[in-house]
């Protein structure tokens, strides 16, 4: 059923805002009920849930949900008003599981209570924060240093004969950021797992309040260092929508090229990490990381940094890629893809490696949908969703490529998906350079948003990034940065139980989630 028919059936009349966005307001008492109905009866997906502090104008908070249609190129933005004297509403998590982290985040950062939430533990503000601290309220100053409380952390417990607890983290033996994982095991078999993150929350959403778009860009590019290009693009698209600025065609195609180079770089890393570091198939790690290093040096050579930064900006890209740079990119890329395909073909002939990957860390399609999983982990479990195709942006609308979908949902499916996506990304880059031939070299136009709000969505290599930007009098009033890892971290509690402890690193590496991207 189309969006229009769904809304007609519910007697809802939305306002159209642009090609892909419908917007409507509901009374607070109807907010969770209508969204639950849209999800369960009509198959819409919850893509974002966030709050705004509008008390200066309305003496109330705003609560916003964005839903997507599985087969139609539209978003539905539903908002409601939460009075400041009683900031509460009926919890959406009771019926829509994908809302569970969003509501905990909103409760921590705004003090808005989702009544009836089944597990309303602190998410960002751990137990050592004092009560009544809500950092995203406008009257909370960004440089506030809260008093440290001496409180024992709370985590779920599983009890029974023979059960043991194993605590991993928050400080790890590698260079990864902090995260605490509590395993409940029977022998080597994992019975339950809970994770605790947000040990290094950066407060970017707060820091960006009152900043200009130009001042915001360095923070946006560093939300998650290995997705700098993708995060920049999502933010820029929201800003360009506010300013109603059409981006030059050449810039759109160049944005596509850089994002796909980023995708290939990180898929090479993940394949090497899964097989080489997760199972001891060390030839994969030794050679794969060498190939990835060449891709990072290519970024350094072309853009002056190793992480595909400082190229995508509001209004387009910073410069043209001329013939010598194009040839250099294609030379390094061709060699990287060829060598990597040779490596993975060798790896897939190893029975001991395949035995470790197949059947490990299974995420079912129904669980992926329920948790609101995004990106490659969702597609490897049969969820046919890719923003590049479903909500085309940059140069993807004119590209010929295949969205890779697997059905088994295990580590092996996620491994194979990365291999196939490298090949598809290679095709996209080749086609993109062909499409640039004969086009104007204009790649940047002025963007001066003064007032307004808009969304920006990008299918990064890790999954769907979704941003909301509100600009007032030329500066940022509110920005929401939803990294794909925010949606996917909770998957560990679903796909790890039933596996043995030594397989947890494989489950972990097959998702490759960003601590930094979640700790916005």
Secondary structure, DSSP 4 states (H G I P E B T S, - for coil): --HHHHHHHTT--PEE-SSSEEEEE--HHHHHHHHHHHHHTT--EEEEEEEEE-HHHHSEEEEEEEEE-SSSS-EEEEEEEEEGGG-EEE-STTT-GGGHHHHHHHHHHH--EEET-TT---SSS-TTBPTT--TTSTTS-TT--PPBP-----------TTEEEEEE-SS-SSSSPP-EEEEEEETTEEEEEEEE--TT---HHHHTTT--HHHHHHHHHTSSGGGHHHHHHHHHHHHHHHHT-PPPHHHHHHHHHHHHHHHHHHHHHHHHIIIIIHH--HHHHHHHHHHHHHHHHHHHHHHSSTTS-SSEETTEESS---HHHHHHHHHHHHHHHHHHHHHHHHHTT-HHHHHHHTTSS---HHHHHHHT--HHHHHTTT----HHHHT--TTGGG--------SS-SHHHHHHHHHHHHHHHHHHHHHHHHHHTTS----B------SEEEEEEEE-SSSEEEEEEEEETTEEEEEEEE-HHHHHGGGHHHHSTTSBGGGHHHHHHHH---HHHH--
